[in-house]
Amino acid sequence: MKDRTYGIDTLAIHAGEAPDPSSGALVPPVHLASTYHLGTAEKGAAIFAGEQEGFVYSRWGNPTVALLERRVAALEGAEAALATGSGMAAIATAVLNVVAAGDHVVSATAIYPSSYHLFSVELKALGIDTTFVDATDAGAVRTAIRPNTRLVYVETPGNPILALSDLPAIATIAREAGVVSICDNTFATPVNQRPLALGIDAVVHSATKYLCGHGDAVGGVIAGSKAFITRAANEPLRYFGGVLSPFNAYLILRGIQTLPLRMARHNASALVIAEHLARHPAVSWVSYPGLASHPQHELARRQMSGFGGMVCFDLAGGVEAGRRLMNTVRLCSLAVSLGDTRTLITHPASTTHSVVSREERLTQGVTDGLVRLSVGLEDVNDLIADLERGLE
Ligand code: 4LM
């Protein structure tokens, strides 16, 4: 199948597939084997020497996982992809594929907090320094680049405030400086945004989110050039070992088939809800890239083909209003994560960030009334009615 000639709806269902030769089954088998028969000594030697393709051991490669990799590569328009055991494993593997002790990273500040921790604590302990910048300003990225900078890292739309980074501008800055660029595309998905086509070198995903889409598997994926992916597979992934289980690969593959359909509904419902909240007296502001009031709405229109299912808003009534909303909603689930069929809602000030001092959380952009909504696939009128009861 010449994947590039098909539309994304077709790729999501068929890319990379090869019917199981032993049974003809259309649904991909879940290959649970950890190890594989090498055939003959000569064939085993050829596989080990890299002269012949073949599976050896499932930490090095697995047929079900490989199908997921081909599928995501096609969706992202990448030469290759590499699946990992979680989104964090994808980020750590991709980053460690580029940087080593003594190197420097320029990262957006507004990224998933665990990614921020990876750079600010874990990589720092390994001798890798990171400068965090407001990546909504591409000039700030350029200014922060040093002679030993090896990597520019962004997440757009960023978690949770949905700030955007100008991907073509950042890709150009990185390329001119001889620096690798990586974008976390989890919030947008390849349906709404294709960072590689905009010049970014590699994409990382938490496949736990929209790619899987049903909240039943943790996983991650990296997509990029064949050289980038081969090195990531043969070095950091193989030796740090953060591989994906074949069963989770199967679940994510199953979810991906409906990714374009689901994203169309996520996009449509999130816009309706964002517009509704923007008119609501209990809401002081709404952040959604699809609203004309979003400070980077024009950029969103240029680099995204849909604005996603995440909506962020601030309650005028602060922490108490947030607590009331969390305790009143019935259809929206009070839960972290995102990208599921069901709507997920969080109010960091009363939950995940309640142990952090108010000053510290404000510096992270987590205001008293900040609410993050992962708009699911339920009837949008039911969702609005559910939110309305908690906003009264
Ligand atoms: C959450 N997010 O926001 P794994 N990249 C982005 C993310 O939002 C996440 C990851 C990577 C949330 C999890 C609890 C933009 C996670 C990390 O959880 O390692 O698959 O992905 O609520």
Boltz pocket constraint, residues with backbone or C-beta under 6 A from the ligand:
constraints:
  - pocket:
      binder: B
      contacts: [[A, 86], [A, 87], [A, 88], [A, 89], [A, 112], [A, 114], [A, 155], [A, 157], [A, 159], [A, 184], [A, 186], [A, 187], [A, 205], [A, 206], [A, 207], [A, 208], [A, 218], [A, 219], [A, 220], [A, 336], [A, 337], [A, 338]]
      max_distance: 6.0
